[in-house]
Amino acid sequence: MASRQNSDEFYSRFLEKLKISHKWPGMYMFKFIMPSNSKHIDELYSIFKDFETNISRKYSSNKKYLSISINTKLHFPEEVIDLYKKTSHYEGLIRL
């Protein structure tokens, strides 16, 4: 229960920062790091299928990890929160 509360508090603070620091509608860049052999890579891309995106990928020097940057135009800061929440269950995913 405390974990859920901490998560809700985090997203509430994050939403307020997004409202202040970005102009909406506007571009937002999501950054993720995951193991390069993750079975969730395609699932991650599918979350953004309804958005116009520019996706860049870069492997670590030893090819163990994959860095993914997804730049997309969003209309509301709440969309950022919703998209991040949709990625919260992917094992090994680091959300920056």
Secondary structure by P-SEA (a helix, b strand, c coil): caaaaaaaaaaaaaaaaaaccccccbbbbbbbbccccccaaaaaaaaacccbbbbbbbbcccccbbbbbbbbbbccaaaaaaaaaaaccccccccc
